[in-house]
Amino acid sequence: MPAISLSLLRSWTMICVDTGEEIVGQFEGEDLAERPGAPAYSGHTSLSRQNEVLQFLHGQADRVSFRARVFAASVAEEVKTELDTLKRWLKVDERAKRPPIIVFLAGSGDIYIESVLESLGDIVYDRLTAFGGVRGATFSVTLRQYVPFQIMGEYLHETRYARAQKGDYYEMLALREYGDPALGVLVGRRHEAVYLEPGDVVKLPSVDALEPGPVRPASVPFYDSDSEVPTPTKDLRAEFLAMRGHAYVSHVLR
């Protein structure tokens, strides 16, 4: 079913990281709510003590919930595809041995969460059409934050997502996110499209995760070192590298 968004900046998107599948909301999410994960404590009381002793037990994951609606663009189509995809995202992937990882973002990306689909409920279908199909449905979604487990207790590079607007390009997004438009080249390498279109979802990782690719030598003697044309500088470089590959005596102490 083709996604017809009433407003790109007021819509929501869910992307399955494992499969690349994407569901774009045609309508804005109703009752969009975020519940930050609060720490869990255990209270211990003791004789003659006014306040109980609090012991931190563990943290809890953030949650995002909203009410969504999908509607088929024509009588010949149904909303079954989107609902079947969401139901599949609830189940454990046999290969990964966990539910699929879902990235949710709303608006320009200010509301986003890397999560698993915790619940899909209250599915209410529209009245059946004359052909016996269903063109529309509303349902509630609850997403639970997913943080990869690390033995050393260090989290992976957290990632932000931005929805491209008209006239955006990678350098502009890099300037907004990192304050350095030069990083737009590295951001573009992570995105398939050469040119951005309104509504494109662009991954904006942390700065330390933006590892630059191979750097071409800028100095004149080494710039053409890979060419087939022999030069004195190239021969000298090859001789030096050959010497470095064997044991040699630089000087003798007496």
C-alpha positions as CSV (number, residue, x, y, z in Angstrom):
1,M,0.0,0.0,0.0
2,P,1.6,3.3,-1.0
3,A,2.1,5.7,1.9
4,I,0.3,9.0,1.5
5,S,1.5,11.4,4.2
6,L,-0.6,14.4,4.9
7,S,2.5,16.2,6.2
8,L,6.0,14.8,6.2
9,L,6.9,16.8,9.3
10,R,3.8,15.6,11.2
11,S,4.1,12.0,10.3
12,W,5.9,9.1,12.0
13,T,8.1,6.3,10.7
14,M,9.1,2.9,11.9
15,I,12.2,1.2,10.4
16,C,13.2,-2.4,11.0
17,V,17.0,-2.3,11.3
18,D,17.3,-6.1,10.6
19,T,15.3,-6.2,7.4
20,G,15.2,-2.6,6.2
21,E,11.4,-2.6,6.0
22,E,9.8,0.7,6.6
23,I,6.3,1.8,7.6
24,V,5.5,5.5,7.2
25,G,2.4,6.8,8.9
26,Q,-0.2,8.4,6.6
27,F,-1.6,10.3,9.6
28,E,0.1,11.8,12.6
29,G,0.3,9.7,15.7
30,E,-2.4,10.4,18.1
31,D,-1.7,10.6,21.9
32,L,2.0,10.4,21.3
33,A,3.5,9.9,24.7
34,E,7.0,9.2,26.1
35,R,7.6,7.5,29.4
36,P,11.2,7.9,30.5
37,G,12.6,4.9,32.3
38,A,12.8,5.6,36.1
39,P,15.3,3.9,38.4
40,A,13.9,1.2,40.6
41,Y,14.7,1.3,44.3
42,S,14.3,-0.9,47.3
43,G,13.5,0.7,50.7
44,H,14.8,-0.7,54.0
45,T,13.6,0.5,57.3
46,S,15.4,0.3,60.7
47,L,14.4,1.0,64.2
48,S,14.5,4.6,65.4
49,R,15.2,5.9,61.8
50,Q,12.9,8.5,60.4
51,N,13.8,7.8,56.7
52,E,14.1,4.5,55.0
53,V,17.4,3.5,53.4
54,L,17.1,3.4,49.6
55,Q,19.0,0.9,47.6
56,F,19.2,1.3,43.8
57,L,18.3,-2.0,42.1
58,H,18.2,-1.3,38.4
59,G,17.2,1.1,35.7
60,Q,14.2,0.7,33.4
61,A,13.9,1.3,29.7
62,D,12.2,4.3,28.0
63,R,8.9,3.7,26.3
64,V,7.0,5.5,23.5
65,S,3.3,4.9,22.8
66,F,0.9,6.3,20.3
67,R,-2.3,5.6,18.5
68,A,-2.0,5.1,14.7
69,R,-4.2,4.9,11.7
70,V,-3.6,3.4,8.3
71,F,-5.9,3.7,5.3
72,A,-5.7,2.0,1.9
73,A,-5.3,4.3,-1.1
74,S,-7.8,2.4,-3.3
75,V,-10.6,-0.1,-2.9
76,A,-8.4,-2.8,-4.5
77,E,-5.9,-2.5,-1.6
78,E,-6.1,-3.4,2.0
79,V,-4.4,-2.4,5.3
80,K,-3.5,-6.1,5.9
81,T,0.1,-5.7,4.7
82,E,1.1,-3.1,7.3
83,L,-0.7,-4.9,10.2
84,D,0.9,-8.3,9.2
85,T,4.3,-6.6,9.2
86,L,3.7,-5.1,12.7
87,K,2.5,-8.5,14.0
88,R,5.6,-10.1,12.6
89,W,7.8,-7.6,14.3
90,L,6.3,-8.8,17.6
91,K,7.8,-12.3,17.2
92,V,11.3,-13.5,17.8
93,D,13.5,-13.7,14.8
94,E,14.9,-17.2,14.6
95,R,18.2,-16.1,13.2
96,A,18.8,-13.2,15.6
97,K,17.2,-15.0,18.5
98,R,15.4,-11.8,19.5
99,P,12.6,-9.6,18.2
100,P,13.5,-7.2,15.4
101,I,15.1,-3.9,16.3
102,I,12.8,-1.0,15.4
103,V,13.8,2.6,14.9
104,F,10.9,5.0,15.5
105,L,11.0,8.7,14.7
106,A,8.3,11.4,14.5
107,G,8.4,14.8,13.0
108,S,11.9,16.0,12.0
109,G,13.5,13.4,14.2
110,D,13.3,15.2,17.6
111,I,11.3,12.2,18.8
112,Y,13.1,9.0,18.1
113,I,13.9,5.7,19.9
114,E,15.8,2.6,19.0
115,S,13.5,-0.1,20.4
116,V,11.6,-3.3,20.2
117,L,7.9,-3.5,19.5
118,E,6.5,-4.3,23.0
119,S,2.8,-4.4,22.2
120,L,0.3,-3.9,19.3
121,G,-3.2,-3.8,20.5
122,D,-6.7,-2.3,20.3
123,I,-6.9,-2.9,16.5
124,V,-10.2,-1.5,15.3
125,Y,-11.1,-2.1,11.7
126,D,-13.2,0.2,9.6
127,R,-16.5,-1.1,8.1
128,L,-16.1,-3.7,5.5
129,T,-16.2,-2.5,1.9
130,A,-18.7,-3.8,-0.7
131,F,-15.9,-6.2,-1.9
132,G,-15.5,-7.6,1.6
133,G,-12.1,-6.0,2.3
134,V,-10.8,-3.6,4.9
135,R,-9.5,-0.2,3.8
136,G,-8.7,1.3,7.2
137,A,-7.8,0.5,10.8
138,T,-6.6,2.1,14.0
139,F,-4.4,0.6,16.5
140,S,-2.2,1.3,19.5
141,V,1.6,0.8,19.6
142,T,4.0,0.6,22.5
143,L,7.8,0.6,21.8
144,R,10.4,-0.2,24.4
145,Q,13.9,1.1,24.2
146,Y,16.6,-1.3,23.1
147,V,20.2,-0.8,24.3
148,P,22.7,-3.4,23.1
149,F,24.4,-5.4,25.9
150,Q,28.1,-4.8,26.3
151,I,30.3,-6.9,28.6
152,M,32.4,-3.8,29.5
153,G,29.3,-1.8,30.2
154,E,30.0,0.6,27.4
155,Y,27.1,1.5,25.0
156,L,27.5,1.4,21.3
157,H,27.5,4.8,19.5
158,E,24.0,6.2,20.0
159,T,22.4,7.2,16.7
160,R,20.1,10.0,15.7
161,Y,17.9,10.1,12.7
162,A,16.7,13.1,10.8
163,R,14.0,13.5,8.2
164,A,15.2,15.5,5.2
165,Q,13.2,18.6,4.2
166,K,13.0,20.3,0.9
167,G,16.4,21.8,0.0
168,D,18.4,19.8,2.5
169,Y,21.7,18.2,1.6
170,Y,24.3,16.2,3.6
171,E,26.5,19.1,4.4
172,M,23.6,21.1,5.7
173,L,22.5,18.3,8.0
174,A,26.1,17.9,9.2
175,L,26.3,21.6,10.0
176,R,23.1,21.4,12.1
177,E,24.0,18.2,13.9
178,Y,27.8,18.5,14.4
179,G,28.6,22.2,13.5
180,D,30.9,21.0,10.8
181,P,29.6,20.8,7.2
182,A,32.7,18.8,6.1
183,L,31.3,15.8,7.9
184,G,28.5,15.7,5.4
185,V,30.7,13.5,3.1
186,L,30.9,10.8,5.8
187,V,27.2,11.0,6.5
188,G,26.5,10.6,2.8
189,R,28.5,7.4,2.7
190,R,26.0,5.8,5.1
191,H,23.0,6.8,3.0
192,E,22.2,5.1,-0.4
193,A,20.8,8.2,-2.2
194,V,23.2,10.6,-3.8
195,Y,20.7,13.5,-3.5
196,L,18.2,13.8,-0.7
197,E,14.5,14.0,-1.3
198,P,12.0,15.5,1.2
199,G,11.0,12.8,3.6
200,D,14.2,10.7,3.4
201,V,15.4,9.3,6.7
202,V,19.1,10.1,7.3
203,K,21.2,8.4,9.9
204,L,23.3,10.8,12.0
205,P,25.6,8.8,14.3
206,S,27.8,10.3,17.0
207,V,31.0,12.1,15.9
208,D,33.3,9.4,17.2
209,A,31.4,6.8,15.1
210,L,32.1,8.7,11.9
211,E,35.2,6.9,10.9
212,P,36.7,8.5,7.7
213,G,37.4,6.3,4.8
214,P,40.8,5.8,3.0
215,V,42.7,9.1,2.8
216,R,44.5,9.8,-0.5
217,P,48.0,11.0,0.0
218,A,48.2,14.8,-0.4
219,S,52.0,15.3,-0.6
220,V,53.4,15.6,-4.2
221,P,56.0,12.8,-3.9
222,F,53.4,10.2,-2.8
223,Y,50.3,11.5,-4.6
224,D,51.1,9.5,-7.8
225,S,52.9,6.6,-6.0
226,D,50.3,4.1,-7.3
227,S,50.7,5.1,-11.0
228,E,52.6,2.9,-13.4
229,V,54.8,5.7,-14.6
230,P,58.3,5.3,-13.1
231,T,59.7,8.4,-11.3
232,P,62.9,8.9,-9.3
233,T,60.8,9.6,-6.2
234,K,58.8,6.4,-6.7
235,D,62.0,4.3,-7.1
236,L,63.5,5.8,-4.0
237,R,60.3,5.0,-2.1
238,A,60.4,1.4,-3.3
239,E,64.0,1.0,-2.3
240,F,63.4,2.4,1.1
241,L,60.4,0.1,1.7
242,A,62.4,-2.9,0.5
243,M,65.2,-2.1,3.0
244,R,62.6,-1.8,5.8
245,G,61.5,-5.3,5.0
246,H,64.9,-6.9,5.8
247,A,67.3,-6.8,8.7
248,Y,70.2,-4.4,8.1
249,V,73.0,-2.8,10.2
250,S,72.9,1.0,10.4
251,H,76.2,1.4,12.3
252,V,78.7,-0.6,14.4
253,L,79.8,0.2,17.9
254,R,83.4,-0.5,18.7
